[in-house]
Amino acid sequence: MSKLFHNENGRVIPLLCEELTRFRRAKILLDLPPTEFDASLFILAQPHQFNKNPLCLSINGILQEVIQPVRERNYLWYEHHLKADNLIVGPNVVELWTEKNTMTGWSLAMELDGVISNSFLTDDGGVNWRSERMSYLNTSRGNYCVRIRLQEGFDPLPPKMIWELPNHPRIQSLRESIPSAVHKCSDRLAQVRSLASWLSSSWQHSGSNQPSVYTPWDAETILEWGRTQKGHNNETPVAMCVHFAVALVTFCQSLRIPARCAALIGTPNSYDGHFVTEIWIDTLRKWVMMDPNCDAIFVYNGEPLSIQEIRNLNGNLTQYVQWGSGTRYQQTFPHMQTFIMENLLKGVCFKHFSIWPRTDFLSHPEYSPPGHGTISYCETDLVWCDNDYDAGFGMFKYFAPETYFTAPPDYVAYV
């Protein structure tokens, strides 16, 4: 396998990124080893709605073929082929700009952070550069989402799952807010299905098209912002499939039920994905997929299925789905009706999947992404199936065999 070089982890807030012009240019330094082969450059960027100007770039001062904007007006990964003789040993300089005087050309995704940056900004076409007071409002420091993948080397081993602290002070608060009907369920699967129905009925799925602030991965806050439709600065919050899954995982852990988040997608670098949970069922010795947004599981011959087992059905999932009571509420919204009919039941989003390898959303909220689902998947933490490696996921670094995804949880508090 190849090796990915990057200086950010894809924790992007889409409302606080960079704008490029003829004078306002971005520069990124990526330290590379010797290479004899061509490489791939990945740039997470977005053209403005009516912009027809290409994205211009150079590598180590060598002009490259420009990148044309696509119709999709969202942050997407743009891949560019780099010739081996354009690369050097040590810091390689990637420079990006567009031939417009105003900030109406291209936006470059950025991970905000207070640490020393490998990214620089100029306002005068390259005479003076700075690594502070960046982003389009000149208020932040961070790293631009630009990555290089070489053909030599090896990707790192996927991380072990990190679980929530079982004695975290908020666990008891979460447990007390769970409906009594959940506690009365006879077994683990029934408890999870009851939890999913409760969450699915609690708020309207709201994507990133209209709301303006992203809901943090905090279960109680998700419930409150979702119900009231008021979040930070009294703005309408983004509370989507991601948040249903995160809430379910957190509430499950308050009941000592091992659960994890999974990101699904049909086409790499697209917006046909979904975010669900998998629950470990001891009696079955397997992970079982639960969709708390649509309140659905899939069953074959009486046994609930994992994500991998659902993928093996190759679409047309209508005959396998079992709905919960929350489905009726979600189907009152036209956009959810469309998603269920055109994506979920056709198995579109199950073509590729990854696991988010952390569940410590309460004890370490600083490691949760600030905008997952509002831009093309970009977080380097995601662990993808190794058979997806050559399917257009070169901007990621973790790939694992099937045994990684089927292994039982290793956290003794759950066993």
Contacts in CASP RR format, 6 or more apart in sequence:
PFRMAT RR
TARGET T0000
AUTHOR 0000-0000-0000
METHOD contacts of the structure
MODEL  1
MSKLFHNENGRVIPLLCEELTRFRRAKILLDLPPTEFDASLFILAQPHQF
NKNPLCLSINGILQEVIQPVRERNYLWYEHHLKADNLIVGPNVVELWTEK
NTMTGWSLAMELDGVISNSFLTDDGGVNWRSERMSYLNTSRGNYCVRIRL
QEGFDPLPPKMIWELPNHPRIQSLRESIPSAVHKCSDRLAQVRSLASWLS
SSWQHSGSNQPSVYTPWDAETILEWGRTQKGHNNETPVAMCVHFAVALVT
FCQSLRIPARCAALIGTPNSYDGHFVTEIWIDTLRKWVMMDPNCDAIFVY
NGEPLSIQEIRNLNGNLTQYVQWGSGTRYQQTFPHMQTFIMENLLKGVCF
KHFSIWPRTDFLSHPEYSPPGHGTISYCETDLVWCDNDYDAGFGMFKYFA
PETYFTAPPDYVAYV
1 153 0 8 1.000
1 154 0 8 1.000
1 155 0 8 1.000
1 389 0 8 1.000
1 399 0 8 1.000
2 149 0 8 1.000
2 150 0 8 1.000
2 151 0 8 1.000
2 152 0 8 1.000
2 153 0 8 1.000
2 155 0 8 1.000
2 394 0 8 1.000
3 149 0 8 1.000
3 150 0 8 1.000
3 152 0 8 1.000
3 153 0 8 1.000
3 154 0 8 1.000
3 155 0 8 1.000
4 147 0 8 1.000
4 148 0 8 1.000
4 149 0 8 1.000
4 155 0 8 1.000
4 380 0 8 1.000
4 394 0 8 1.000
4 395 0 8 1.000
4 396 0 8 1.000
4 397 0 8 1.000
5 30 0 8 1.000
5 31 0 8 1.000
5 32 0 8 1.000
5 147 0 8 1.000
5 148 0 8 1.000
5 149 0 8 1.000
5 150 0 8 1.000
6 30 0 8 1.000
6 146 0 8 1.000
6 147 0 8 1.000
6 148 0 8 1.000
6 380 0 8 1.000
6 397 0 8 1.000
7 28 0 8 1.000
7 29 0 8 1.000
7 30 0 8 1.000
7 117 0 8 1.000
7 118 0 8 1.000
7 119 0 8 1.000
7 143 0 8 1.000
8 111 0 8 1.000
8 113 0 8 1.000
8 142 0 8 1.000
8 143 0 8 1.000
8 144 0 8 1.000
8 145 0 8 1.000
8 380 0 8 1.000
9 111 0 8 1.000
9 379 0 8 1.000
9 380 0 8 1.000
9 381 0 8 1.000
10 44 0 8 1.000
10 109 0 8 1.000
10 111 0 8 1.000
10 145 0 8 1.000
10 369 0 8 1.000
10 378 0 8 1.000
10 379 0 8 1.000
10 380 0 8 1.000
11 111 0 8 1.000
11 112 0 8 1.000
11 369 0 8 1.000
11 370 0 8 1.000
11 371 0 8 1.000
11 379 0 8 1.000
12 44 0 8 1.000
12 75 0 8 1.000
12 109 0 8 1.000
12 110 0 8 1.000
12 111 0 8 1.000
12 145 0 8 1.000
12 369 0 8 1.000
12 370 0 8 1.000
12 371 0 8 1.000
12 375 0 8 1.000
12 378 0 8 1.000
13 112 0 8 1.000
13 214 0 8 1.000
13 370 0 8 1.000
13 371 0 8 1.000
14 75 0 8 1.000
14 109 0 8 1.000
14 208 0 8 1.000
14 371 0 8 1.000
14 374 0 8 1.000
14 375 0 8 1.000
15 212 0 8 1.000
16 110 0 8 1.000
16 112 0 8 1.000
16 135 0 8 1.000
16 136 0 8 1.000
16 137 0 8 1.000
16 140 0 8 1.000
17 46 0 8 1.000
17 75 0 8 1.000
17 107 0 8 1.000
17 108 0 8 1.000
17 109 0 8 1.000
17 110 0 8 1.000
17 135 0 8 1.000
17 136 0 8 1.000
18 26 0 8 1.000
18 107 0 8 1.000
18 108 0 8 1.000
18 109 0 8 1.000
18 110 0 8 1.000
18 121 0 8 1.000
18 134 0 8 1.000
18 135 0 8 1.000
18 136 0 8 1.000
18 144 0 8 1.000
19 103 0 8 1.000
19 105 0 8 1.000
19 106 0 8 1.000
19 107 0 8 1.000
19 108 0 8 1.000
19 136 0 8 1.000
20 26 0 8 1.000
20 55 0 8 1.000
20 96 0 8 1.000
20 97 0 8 1.000
20 98 0 8 1.000
20 103 0 8 1.000
20 105 0 8 1.000
20 106 0 8 1.000
20 107 0 8 1.000
20 108 0 8 1.000
21 97 0 8 1.000
21 98 0 8 1.000
21 100 0 8 1.000
21 101 0 8 1.000
21 102 0 8 1.000
21 103 0 8 1.000
21 105 0 8 1.000
22 97 0 8 1.000
22 98 0 8 1.000
22 99 0 8 1.000
22 100 0 8 1.000
22 101 0 8 1.000
22 125 0 8 1.000
23 101 0 8 1.000
23 122 0 8 1.000
23 123 0 8 1.000
23 124 0 8 1.000
23 125 0 8 1.000
24 97 0 8 1.000
24 103 0 8 1.000
24 121 0 8 1.000
24 122 0 8 1.000
24 123 0 8 1.000
24 125 0 8 1.000
25 95 0 8 1.000
25 96 0 8 1.000
25 97 0 8 1.000
25 121 0 8 1.000
25 122 0 8 1.000
25 125 0 8 1.000
25 126 0 8 1.000
26 95 0 8 1.000
26 96 0 8 1.000
26 97 0 8 1.000
26 108 0 8 1.000
26 119 0 8 1.000
26 120 0 8 1.000
26 121 0 8 1.000
26 144 0 8 1.000
27 93 0 8 1.000
27 94 0 8 1.000
27 95 0 8 1.000
27 96 0 8 1.000
27 119 0 8 1.000
27 120 0 8 1.000
27 121 0 8 1.000
27 122 0 8 1.000
27 129 0 8 1.000
28 93 0 8 1.000
28 94 0 8 1.000
28 95 0 8 1.000
28 96 0 8 1.000
28 118 0 8 1.000
28 119 0 8 1.000
28 120 0 8 1.000
28 143 0 8 1.000
28 144 0 8 1.000
28 146 0 8 1.000
29 91 0 8 1.000
29 92 0 8 1.000
29 93 0 8 1.000
29 94 0 8 1.000
29 118 0 8 1.000
29 119 0 8 1.000
29 120 0 8 1.000
30 91 0 8 1.000
30 92 0 8 1.000
30 94 0 8 1.000
30 118 0 8 1.000
30 146 0 8 1.000
30 147 0 8 1.000
30 148 0 8 1.000
31 90 0 8 1.000
31 91 0 8 1.000
31 92 0 8 1.000
32 87 0 8 1.000
32 88 0 8 1.000
32 89 0 8 1.000
32 90 0 8 1.000
32 92 0 8 1.000
32 148 0 8 1.000
32 150 0 8 1.000
33 89 0 8 1.000
33 90 0 8 1.000
33 150 0 8 1.000
33 152 0 8 1.000
34 89 0 8 1.000
35 84 0 8 1.000
35 87 0 8 1.000
35 150 0 8 1.000
35 151 0 8 1.000
35 152 0 8 1.000
36 84 0 8 1.000
36 152 0 8 1.000
37 84 0 8 1.000
37 150 0 8 1.000
37 151 0 8 1.000
37 152 0 8 1.000
38 81 0 8 1.000
38 82 0 8 1.000
38 83 0 8 1.000
38 84 0 8 1.000
38 151 0 8 1.000
39 82 0 8 1.000
39 84 0 8 1.000
39 87 0 8 1.000
39 148 0 8 1.000
39 149 0 8 1.000
39 150 0 8 1.000
39 151 0 8 1.000
40 79 0 8 1.000
40 80 0 8 1.000
40 81 0 8 1.000
40 82 0 8 1.000
40 148 0 8 1.000
40 149 0 8 1.000
40 394 0 8 1.000
41 57 0 8 1.000
41 59 0 8 1.000
41 79 0 8 1.000
41 80 0 8 1.000
41 81 0 8 1.000
41 82 0 8 1.000
41 94 0 8 1.000
41 146 0 8 1.000
41 147 0 8 1.000
41 148 0 8 1.000
42 77 0 8 1.000
42 78 0 8 1.000
42 79 0 8 1.000
42 80 0 8 1.000
42 146 0 8 1.000
42 147 0 8 1.000
42 148 0 8 1.000
42 149 0 8 1.000
42 394 0 8 1.000
42 395 0 8 1.000
43 55 0 8 1.000
43 57 0 8 1.000
43 67 0 8 1.000
43 77 0 8 1.000
43 78 0 8 1.000
43 80 0 8 1.000
43 96 0 8 1.000
43 108 0 8 1.000
43 145 0 8 1.000
43 146 0 8 1.000
44 75 0 8 1.000
44 76 0 8 1.000
44 77 0 8 1.000
44 78 0 8 1.000
44 108 0 8 1.000
44 109 0 8 1.000
44 145 0 8 1.000
44 146 0 8 1.000
44 375 0 8 1.000
44 376 0 8 1.000
44 378 0 8 1.000
44 395 0 8 1.000
45 55 0 8 1.000
45 67 0 8 1.000
45 75 0 8 1.000
45 76 0 8 1.000
45 78 0 8 1.000
45 96 0 8 1.000
45 106 0 8 1.000
45 107 0 8 1.000
45 108 0 8 1.000
45 109 0 8 1.000
46 73 0 8 1.000
46 74 0 8 1.000
46 75 0 8 1.000
46 76 0 8 1.000
46 106 0 8 1.000
46 107 0 8 1.000
46 109 0 8 1.000
47 55 0 8 1.000
47 69 0 8 1.000
47 70 0 8 1.000
47 73 0 8 1.000
47 105 0 8 1.000
47 106 0 8 1.000
47 107 0 8 1.000
48 73 0 8 1.000
48 104 0 8 1.000
48 105 0 8 1.000
48 106 0 8 1.000
48 107 0 8 1.000
49 73 0 8 1.000
50 104 0 8 1.000
51 69 0 8 1.000
51 98 0 8 1.000
51 100 0 8 1.000
51 104 0 8 1.000
51 105 0 8 1.000
51 106 0 8 1.000
52 69 0 8 1.000
53 69 0 8 1.000
53 98 0 8 1.000
53 99 0 8 1.000
53 100 0 8 1.000
53 105 0 8 1.000
53 106 0 8 1.000
54 66 0 8 1.000
54 67 0 8 1.000
54 68 0 8 1.000
54 69 0 8 1.000
54 98 0 8 1.000
55 66 0 8 1.000
55 67 0 8 1.000
55 68 0 8 1.000
55 69 0 8 1.000
55 78 0 8 1.000
55 96 0 8 1.000
55 98 0 8 1.000
55 106 0 8 1.000
56 63 0 8 1.000
56 66 0 8 1.000
56 96 0 8 1.000
56 97 0 8 1.000
56 98 0 8 1.000
56 99 0 8 1.000
57 63 0 8 1.000
57 64 0 8 1.000
57 66 0 8 1.000
57 67 0 8 1.000
57 80 0 8 1.000
57 94 0 8 1.000
57 95 0 8 1.000
57 96 0 8 1.000
57 97 0 8 1.000
58 64 0 8 1.000
58 93 0 8 1.000
58 94 0 8 1.000
58 95 0 8 1.000
59 82 0 8 1.000
59 86 0 8 1.000
59 87 0 8 1.000
59 92 0 8 1.000
59 93 0 8 1.000
59 94 0 8 1.000
59 95 0 8 1.000
60 86 0 8 1.000
60 87 0 8 1.000
60 88 0 8 1.000
60 92 0 8 1.000
60 93 0 8 1.000
61 93 0 8 1.000
61 95 0 8 1.000
62 86 0 8 1.000
64 80 0 8 1.000
64 82 0 8 1.000
64 86 0 8 1.000
65 80 0 8 1.000
67 78 0 8 1.000
67 80 0 8 1.000
69 106 0 8 1.000
70 76 0 8 1.000
72 271 0 8 1.000
74 271 0 8 1.000
74 375 0 8 1.000
74 376 0 8 1.000
75 107 0 8 1.000
75 109 0 8 1.000
75 375 0 8 1.000
75 376 0 8 1.000
75 378 0 8 1.000
76 269 0 8 1.000
76 376 0 8 1.000
77 269 0 8 1.000
77 376 0 8 1.000
77 378 0 8 1.000
77 395 0 8 1.000
82 148 0 8 1.000
92 148 0 8 1.000
94 146 0 8 1.000
94 148 0 8 1.000
96 106 0 8 1.000
96 108 0 8 1.000
96 144 0 8 1.000
96 146 0 8 1.000
97 125 0 8 1.000
98 105 0 8 1.000
98 106 0 8 1.000
103 136 0 8 1.000
107 136 0 8 1.000
108 144 0 8 1.000
108 145 0 8 1.000
108 146 0 8 1.000
109 144 0 8 1.000
109 145 0 8 1.000
109 375 0 8 1.000
109 378 0 8 1.000
110 119 0 8 1.000
110 134 0 8 1.000
110 135 0 8 1.000
110 140 0 8 1.000
110 142 0 8 1.000
110 143 0 8 1.000
110 144 0 8 1.000
110 145 0 8 1.000
111 142 0 8 1.000
111 143 0 8 1.000
111 144 0 8 1.000
111 145 0 8 1.000
112 135 0 8 1.000
112 140 0 8 1.000
112 141 0 8 1.000
112 142 0 8 1.000
113 141 0 8 1.000
113 142 0 8 1.000
113 143 0 8 1.000
114 141 0 8 1.000
114 142 0 8 1.000
115 141 0 8 1.000
115 142 0 8 1.000
116 131 0 8 1.000
117 131 0 8 1.000
117 132 0 8 1.000
117 134 0 8 1.000
117 141 0 8 1.000
117 142 0 8 1.000
117 143 0 8 1.000
118 143 0 8 1.000
119 131 0 8 1.000
119 134 0 8 1.000
119 142 0 8 1.000
119 143 0 8 1.000
119 144 0 8 1.000
119 146 0 8 1.000
120 129 0 8 1.000
120 130 0 8 1.000
120 131 0 8 1.000
121 129 0 8 1.000
121 130 0 8 1.000
121 131 0 8 1.000
121 134 0 8 1.000
122 128 0 8 1.000
122 129 0 8 1.000
122 130 0 8 1.000
131 141 0 8 1.000
131 142 0 8 1.000
132 141 0 8 1.000
133 139 0 8 1.000
133 140 0 8 1.000
133 141 0 8 1.000
134 140 0 8 1.000
134 141 0 8 1.000
134 142 0 8 1.000
135 142 0 8 1.000
145 378 0 8 1.000
147 395 0 8 1.000
149 394 0 8 1.000
149 395 0 8 1.000
155 397 0 8 1.000
155 398 0 8 1.000
155 399 0 8 1.000
156 397 0 8 1.000
156 398 0 8 1.000
158 357 0 8 1.000
158 383 0 8 1.000
158 398 0 8 1.000
158 399 0 8 1.000
158 400 0 8 1.000
158 404 0 8 1.000
159 357 0 8 1.000
159 381 0 8 1.000
159 383 0 8 1.000
159 398 0 8 1.000
160 357 0 8 1.000
160 410 0 8 1.000
161 260 0 8 1.000
161 355 0 8 1.000
161 357 0 8 1.000
161 358 0 8 1.000
161 359 0 8 1.000
161 409 0 8 1.000
161 410 0 8 1.000
161 411 0 8 1.000
162 357 0 8 1.000
162 358 0 8 1.000
162 359 0 8 1.000
162 360 0 8 1.000
163 253 0 8 1.000
163 258 0 8 1.000
163 359 0 8 1.000
163 360 0 8 1.000
163 409 0 8 1.000
163 411 0 8 1.000
163 413 0 8 1.000
163 414 0 8 1.000
164 171 0 8 1.000
164 250 0 8 1.000
164 253 0 8 1.000
164 359 0 8 1.000
164 360 0 8 1.000
164 361 0 8 1.000
164 362 0 8 1.000
164 363 0 8 1.000
165 171 0 8 1.000
165 360 0 8 1.000
165 362 0 8 1.000
165 363 0 8 1.000
166 253 0 8 1.000
166 256 0 8 1.000
166 413 0 8 1.000
168 362 0 8 1.000
168 363 0 8 1.000
170 220 0 8 1.000
170 362 0 8 1.000
171 253 0 8 1.000
171 254 0 8 1.000
171 362 0 8 1.000
172 254 0 8 1.000
173 220 0 8 1.000
174 219 0 8 1.000
174 220 0 8 1.000
174 250 0 8 1.000
174 251 0 8 1.000
174 254 0 8 1.000
175 254 0 8 1.000
175 255 0 8 1.000
177 220 0 8 1.000
177 223 0 8 1.000
178 195 0 8 1.000
178 198 0 8 1.000
178 251 0 8 1.000
178 254 0 8 1.000
178 255 0 8 1.000
179 194 0 8 1.000
179 198 0 8 1.000
181 194 0 8 1.000
181 198 0 8 1.000
182 191 0 8 1.000
182 194 0 8 1.000
182 195 0 8 1.000
182 198 0 8 1.000
182 255 0 8 1.000
183 191 0 8 1.000
185 191 0 8 1.000
185 193 0 8 1.000
185 194 0 8 1.000
187 283 0 8 1.000
188 257 0 8 1.000
188 279 0 8 1.000
188 281 0 8 1.000
188 282 0 8 1.000
188 283 0 8 1.000
189 279 0 8 1.000
189 281 0 8 1.000
189 288 0 8 1.000
189 304 0 8 1.000
191 255 0 8 1.000
191 257 0 8 1.000
192 248 0 8 1.000
192 252 0 8 1.000
192 257 0 8 1.000
192 259 0 8 1.000
192 279 0 8 1.000
192 288 0 8 1.000
192 290 0 8 1.000
193 290 0 8 1.000
193 297 0 8 1.000
193 324 0 8 1.000
195 248 0 8 1.000
195 251 0 8 1.000
195 252 0 8 1.000
195 292 0 8 1.000
196 248 0 8 1.000
196 290 0 8 1.000
196 291 0 8 1.000
196 292 0 8 1.000
196 295 0 8 1.000
196 324 0 8 1.000
196 326 0 8 1.000
197 295 0 8 1.000
197 324 0 8 1.000
197 325 0 8 1.000
197 326 0 8 1.000
199 223 0 8 1.000
199 244 0 8 1.000
199 247 0 8 1.000
199 248 0 8 1.000
199 251 0 8 1.000
199 292 0 8 1.000
200 244 0 8 1.000
200 292 0 8 1.000
200 293 0 8 1.000
200 294 0 8 1.000
200 295 0 8 1.000
200 324 0 8 1.000
200 325 0 8 1.000
200 326 0 8 1.000
200 327 0 8 1.000
200 329 0 8 1.000
200 330 0 8 1.000
201 295 0 8 1.000
201 325 0 8 1.000
201 326 0 8 1.000
201 329 0 8 1.000
202 223 0 8 1.000
202 226 0 8 1.000
202 227 0 8 1.000
203 223 0 8 1.000
203 226 0 8 1.000
203 227 0 8 1.000
203 229 0 8 1.000
203 239 0 8 1.000
204 226 0 8 1.000
204 229 0 8 1.000
204 239 0 8 1.000
204 333 0 8 1.000
205 239 0 8 1.000
205 240 0 8 1.000
205 241 0 8 1.000
205 244 0 8 1.000
205 293 0 8 1.000
205 330 0 8 1.000
205 333 0 8 1.000
205 335 0 8 1.000
205 336 0 8 1.000
206 226 0 8 1.000
206 229 0 8 1.000
206 236 0 8 1.000
206 237 0 8 1.000
206 238 0 8 1.000
206 239 0 8 1.000
206 240 0 8 1.000
207 238 0 8 1.000
207 239 0 8 1.000
207 240 0 8 1.000
207 374 0 8 1.000
208 214 0 8 1.000
208 238 0 8 1.000
208 240 0 8 1.000
208 373 0 8 1.000
208 374 0 8 1.000
210 236 0 8 1.000
211 235 0 8 1.000
211 236 0 8 1.000
211 237 0 8 1.000
211 238 0 8 1.000
211 239 0 8 1.000
212 235 0 8 1.000
212 236 0 8 1.000
212 238 0 8 1.000
213 231 0 8 1.000
213 232 0 8 1.000
213 233 0 8 1.000
213 235 0 8 1.000
213 236 0 8 1.000
213 237 0 8 1.000
213 238 0 8 1.000
214 237 0 8 1.000
214 238 0 8 1.000
214 370 0 8 1.000
214 371 0 8 1.000
214 374 0 8 1.000
215 221 0 8 1.000
215 222 0 8 1.000
215 225 0 8 1.000
215 226 0 8 1.000
215 231 0 8 1.000
215 237 0 8 1.000
215 238 0 8 1.000
215 239 0 8 1.000
215 243 0 8 1.000
216 222 0 8 1.000
216 365 0 8 1.000
216 368 0 8 1.000
216 370 0 8 1.000
217 242 0 8 1.000
217 243 0 8 1.000
217 246 0 8 1.000
217 361 0 8 1.000
217 365 0 8 1.000
217 368 0 8 1.000
217 369 0 8 1.000
218 361 0 8 1.000
218 362 0 8 1.000
218 365 0 8 1.000
219 246 0 8 1.000
219 247 0 8 1.000
219 250 0 8 1.000
219 251 0 8 1.000
219 361 0 8 1.000
219 362 0 8 1.000
222 239 0 8 1.000
222 243 0 8 1.000
222 246 0 8 1.000
222 247 0 8 1.000
223 247 0 8 1.000
225 231 0 8 1.000
225 237 0 8 1.000
225 239 0 8 1.000
226 237 0 8 1.000
226 239 0 8 1.000
226 243 0 8 1.000
229 236 0 8 1.000
229 237 0 8 1.000
230 236 0 8 1.000
230 237 0 8 1.000
231 237 0 8 1.000
238 371 0 8 1.000
238 374 0 8 1.000
240 275 0 8 1.000
240 293 0 8 1.000
240 373 0 8 1.000
241 274 0 8 1.000
241 275 0 8 1.000
241 276 0 8 1.000
241 291 0 8 1.000
241 293 0 8 1.000
242 261 0 8 1.000
242 275 0 8 1.000
242 372 0 8 1.000
242 373 0 8 1.000
244 275 0 8 1.000
244 292 0 8 1.000
244 293 0 8 1.000
245 261 0 8 1.000
245 262 0 8 1.000
245 275 0 8 1.000
245 276 0 8 1.000
245 277 0 8 1.000
245 292 0 8 1.000
245 293 0 8 1.000
246 261 0 8 1.000
246 361 0 8 1.000
246 368 0 8 1.000
247 292 0 8 1.000
248 259 0 8 1.000
248 277 0 8 1.000
248 290 0 8 1.000
248 292 0 8 1.000
249 259 0 8 1.000
249 260 0 8 1.000
249 261 0 8 1.000
249 277 0 8 1.000
249 359 0 8 1.000
249 361 0 8 1.000
250 359 0 8 1.000
250 361 0 8 1.000
250 362 0 8 1.000
252 258 0 8 1.000
252 259 0 8 1.000
252 277 0 8 1.000
252 279 0 8 1.000
253 259 0 8 1.000
253 359 0 8 1.000
256 413 0 8 1.000
256 414 0 8 1.000
257 279 0 8 1.000
257 280 0 8 1.000
257 414 0 8 1.000
258 279 0 8 1.000
258 280 0 8 1.000
258 409 0 8 1.000
258 411 0 8 1.000
258 414 0 8 1.000
259 277 0 8 1.000
259 278 0 8 1.000
259 279 0 8 1.000
259 280 0 8 1.000
259 359 0 8 1.000
260 277 0 8 1.000
260 278 0 8 1.000
260 287 0 8 1.000
260 355 0 8 1.000
260 356 0 8 1.000
260 357 0 8 1.000
260 359 0 8 1.000
261 275 0 8 1.000
261 276 0 8 1.000
261 277 0 8 1.000
261 355 0 8 1.000
261 356 0 8 1.000
261 359 0 8 1.000
262 275 0 8 1.000
262 276 0 8 1.000
262 277 0 8 1.000
262 278 0 8 1.000
262 289 0 8 1.000
262 307 0 8 1.000
262 353 0 8 1.000
262 354 0 8 1.000
262 355 0 8 1.000
262 356 0 8 1.000
263 273 0 8 1.000
263 275 0 8 1.000
263 353 0 8 1.000
263 354 0 8 1.000
263 355 0 8 1.000
263 356 0 8 1.000
263 372 0 8 1.000
263 377 0 8 1.000
263 382 0 8 1.000
264 273 0 8 1.000
264 274 0 8 1.000
264 275 0 8 1.000
264 276 0 8 1.000
264 307 0 8 1.000
264 349 0 8 1.000
264 350 0 8 1.000
264 352 0 8 1.000
264 353 0 8 1.000
265 272 0 8 1.000
265 273 0 8 1.000
265 274 0 8 1.000
265 349 0 8 1.000
265 351 0 8 1.000
265 352 0 8 1.000
265 353 0 8 1.000
265 377 0 8 1.000
266 272 0 8 1.000
266 273 0 8 1.000
266 348 0 8 1.000
266 349 0 8 1.000
266 350 0 8 1.000
266 351 0 8 1.000
266 352 0 8 1.000
267 351 0 8 1.000
268 352 0 8 1.000
268 388 0 8 1.000
268 391 0 8 1.000
268 392 0 8 1.000
268 393 0 8 1.000
269 376 0 8 1.000
269 377 0 8 1.000
269 392 0 8 1.000
269 395 0 8 1.000
270 376 0 8 1.000
271 376 0 8 1.000
272 343 0 8 1.000
272 348 0 8 1.000
272 349 0 8 1.000
273 343 0 8 1.000
273 348 0 8 1.000
273 349 0 8 1.000
274 291 0 8 1.000
274 293 0 8 1.000
274 339 0 8 1.000
274 343 0 8 1.000
274 344 0 8 1.000
274 349 0 8 1.000
275 293 0 8 1.000
275 372 0 8 1.000
275 373 0 8 1.000
276 289 0 8 1.000
276 290 0 8 1.000
276 291 0 8 1.000
276 292 0 8 1.000
276 293 0 8 1.000
276 307 0 8 1.000
277 289 0 8 1.000
277 290 0 8 1.000
277 291 0 8 1.000
277 292 0 8 1.000
278 287 0 8 1.000
278 288 0 8 1.000
278 289 0 8 1.000
278 290 0 8 1.000
278 306 0 8 1.000
278 307 0 8 1.000
278 355 0 8 1.000
279 287 0 8 1.000
279 288 0 8 1.000
279 290 0 8 1.000
280 286 0 8 1.000
280 287 0 8 1.000
280 288 0 8 1.000
280 408 0 8 1.000
280 409 0 8 1.000
280 414 0 8 1.000
281 287 0 8 1.000
281 288 0 8 1.000
281 304 0 8 1.000
284 303 0 8 1.000
284 304 0 8 1.000
285 408 0 8 1.000
286 306 0 8 1.000
286 406 0 8 1.000
287 306 0 8 1.000
287 307 0 8 1.000
287 405 0 8 1.000
287 406 0 8 1.000
288 297 0 8 1.000
288 304 0 8 1.000
288 305 0 8 1.000
288 306 0 8 1.000
289 297 0 8 1.000
289 298 0 8 1.000
289 304 0 8 1.000
289 305 0 8 1.000
289 306 0 8 1.000
289 307 0 8 1.000
289 310 0 8 1.000
290 296 0 8 1.000
290 297 0 8 1.000
291 297 0 8 1.000
291 344 0 8 1.000
293 330 0 8 1.000
294 323 0 8 1.000
294 327 0 8 1.000
294 330 0 8 1.000
294 336 0 8 1.000
294 339 0 8 1.000
294 340 0 8 1.000
294 344 0 8 1.000
295 323 0 8 1.000
295 324 0 8 1.000
295 325 0 8 1.000
295 326 0 8 1.000
295 327 0 8 1.000
295 330 0 8 1.000
296 321 0 8 1.000
296 322 0 8 1.000
296 323 0 8 1.000
296 324 0 8 1.000
296 327 0 8 1.000
296 344 0 8 1.000
297 304 0 8 1.000
297 305 0 8 1.000
297 321 0 8 1.000
297 322 0 8 1.000
298 304 0 8 1.000
298 305 0 8 1.000
298 310 0 8 1.000
298 313 0 8 1.000
298 317 0 8 1.000
298 320 0 8 1.000
298 321 0 8 1.000
298 322 0 8 1.000
299 305 0 8 1.000
299 320 0 8 1.000
299 321 0 8 1.000
299 322 0 8 1.000
300 309 0 8 1.000
300 313 0 8 1.000
300 320 0 8 1.000
305 313 0 8 1.000
305 320 0 8 1.000
306 405 0 8 1.000
306 406 0 8 1.000
307 350 0 8 1.000
307 353 0 8 1.000
307 405 0 8 1.000
308 353 0 8 1.000
308 402 0 8 1.000
308 405 0 8 1.000
308 406 0 8 1.000
310 317 0 8 1.000
310 320 0 8 1.000
310 347 0 8 1.000
310 350 0 8 1.000
311 350 0 8 1.000
311 351 0 8 1.000
311 353 0 8 1.000
313 320 0 8 1.000
315 346 0 8 1.000
315 347 0 8 1.000
315 348 0 8 1.000
315 350 0 8 1.000
316 345 0 8 1.000
316 346 0 8 1.000
316 347 0 8 1.000
317 344 0 8 1.000
317 345 0 8 1.000
317 346 0 8 1.000
317 347 0 8 1.000
317 350 0 8 1.000
318 345 0 8 1.000
321 345 0 8 1.000
330 336 0 8 1.000
330 340 0 8 1.000
331 337 0 8 1.000
331 340 0 8 1.000
342 348 0 8 1.000
343 349 0 8 1.000
352 384 0 8 1.000
352 385 0 8 1.000
352 388 0 8 1.000
352 391 0 8 1.000
352 393 0 8 1.000
353 384 0 8 1.000
353 385 0 8 1.000
354 377 0 8 1.000
354 382 0 8 1.000
354 383 0 8 1.000
354 384 0 8 1.000
354 385 0 8 1.000
354 396 0 8 1.000
355 382 0 8 1.000
355 383 0 8 1.000
355 404 0 8 1.000
355 405 0 8 1.000
356 379 0 8 1.000
356 381 0 8 1.000
356 382 0 8 1.000
357 381 0 8 1.000
357 383 0 8 1.000
357 398 0 8 1.000
358 364 0 8 1.000
358 367 0 8 1.000
358 368 0 8 1.000
358 381 0 8 1.000
360 367 0 8 1.000
361 368 0 8 1.000
367 381 0 8 1.000
369 379 0 8 1.000
369 381 0 8 1.000
372 379 0 8 1.000
378 395 0 8 1.000
380 396 0 8 1.000
380 397 0 8 1.000
380 398 0 8 1.000
381 398 0 8 1.000
382 396 0 8 1.000
382 398 0 8 1.000
383 398 0 8 1.000
383 399 0 8 1.000
383 400 0 8 1.000
383 404 0 8 1.000
384 393 0 8 1.000
384 396 0 8 1.000
384 398 0 8 1.000
384 399 0 8 1.000
384 400 0 8 1.000
385 399 0 8 1.000
385 400 0 8 1.000
385 401 0 8 1.000
385 402 0 8 1.000
385 405 0 8 1.000
386 399 0 8 1.000
386 400 0 8 1.000
386 401 0 8 1.000
388 399 0 8 1.000
389 399 0 8 1.000
393 399 0 8 1.000
409 415 0 8 1.000
END
